[in-house]
Amino acid sequence: VTADWALAAHRRGETSRAVRLAEEALPLARRARDDRALAQAHNIAGILSGDRRHLEESLAIAERIGDAPARVAALNNLALALAKAGEVDRAIALTQEALAASREIGDRHREAALHNNLADLLQRAGHKDEAMRSLKRAVRLFAEIGEDATREPEVWKLVEW
């Protein structure tokens, strides 16, 4: 719950509160021996701090416990961090992995957002035709989702989740 509060504070632009809550979430999840909460706490800590180790730990935990949505989130956020650091090829690979996983679980919202992210990465890497195909796929998915868009508004920001 504390990690959720941290993410909500982050989305509202309350950075110092979000950081404080994320720092509280990690030891709380450890003490509770709640791996899902720990994966989420590492995910938000990584988003806020930019420390890829948190995102890598979130991914490792999500994979170990078989939490597919948490895995997709960790892959996406790690890819964004890598792209920011200039590691575009690795970011592309992780985004493609997240895309495949989101398809497997039938999460079309995240699939659309990931296609958009992938298009940006492919463009940066000079793969213009692939980037355009991915962007068109994102637009098609967003159009198909339509009114259901309010279900998960953070996905429409095309950023971390």
HELIX and SHEET records of a PDB file:
HELIX    1   1 THR A    2  ARG A   11  1                                  10    
HELIX    2   2 THR A   15  ALA A   32  1                                  18    
HELIX    3   3 ASP A   35  SER A   49  1                                  15    
HELIX    4   4 ARG A   52  ILE A   65  1                                  14    
HELIX    5   5 ALA A   68  LYS A   84  1                                  17    
HELIX    6   6 VAL A   88  ILE A  105  1                                  18    
HELIX    7   7 ARG A  108  ARG A  124  1                                  17    
HELIX    8   8 LYS A  128  ILE A  145  1                                  18    
HELIX    9   9 GLY A  146  ARG A  151  5                                   6    
HELIX   10  10 PRO A  153  TRP A  156  1                                   4    
END                                                                             
